[in-house]
Each structure stands twice: as C-alpha cells, then as structure tokens.
C-alpha cells in the first residue's frame, strides 16, 4: 500500500533513504569526505520535515506496517505544471520485486491528478542501471551537468503524462 508519509513516519523515511542509498554509495565509492552532500549522507528527519513544510508530497510504500519504499514530488517553482521527483528509494531486500515501479507509477498518477505536464529528475549519470530503468519507465534523457562539488555527473531526465501509470502488485 502507498500512502502519504505521516509526521510520525518521517524519521523512518529518513532512515529508509539513508539505508537505500548506502548501496549506491558503496557501489560508487562515495564517502562523506568525497561526496558530503550525497543524499545517503544528508537525509535526516529534520531535512524531510523541511521538505514537508515546503509543500513537498511525501509517500511511503508499506508492506503491512513496514515502510519499505519512499518517494517525494514537488512543484517546480516558476515552471508551469512541472514537478520534480525526489529520492525514490526502496530497501535493498525489496528491490527487483516491482516496488520501485509501483512508487514511480504512483507519483506519475499524482502528477497527472495535479494537472502536471512533466516530471523531472536528476540521477547519477554514471549509474547506467538506474538510467536504463528510468528510460524503460518512460523517462527521456535531456542532458547532463558536471558540478564542481560532486564526484559525479548529474544526468537529467523527464517524463510527460501519457505513459504507463499501472501499478505492480505487492508480493
């Protein structure tokens, strides 16, 4: 089941993001020294509470009562009907079971409900598996940018309504 994150689950959501992104940090050799602003290192309950206060929609995927996935969306300021997807994360034990797609499709449907015309994301360009996954889920690569403070290249992708919004069933 996917539902909006309640204030009582914000700390659990932050821990889930850190645990989920720890595998990415490990795979790419990120440390707090070489990538101190990596989402897996900086996501705290306070940070997510700030996102909620800014009006971000935060959702959790639950297996019974256990929070196993998280994603958030926000309206892009000064952009007509464009949204950004943030921090889609699934616990390692729940990966490759359709959970990420279920969260992504849920967020696509929410953006459709809000009258959104586009979802934008930023990813680690070097993460070919993730880039291919988003491509398979209807996102189109729109460019890259290298930031001096990051040991990666950021890849930009976007999705426009009209693609699939069906949800995979939880097992």
TAUR-V387686 format. One record per helix or strand. SS is the DSSP state (a for helix, b for strand). FROM is the first residue (numbers start at 1). TO is the last residue. If there is no record, write none. Layout:
# TAUR-V387686
ss->(SS	SS)
from->(FROM	FROM)
to->(TO	TO)
This chain:
# TAUR-V387686
ss->(b	a	a	a	b	b	b	a	a	b	a	b	b)
from->(2	7	39	45	57	66	82	92	99	118	128	140	153)
to->(4	28	42	53	63	75	90	94	113	124	136	146	159)
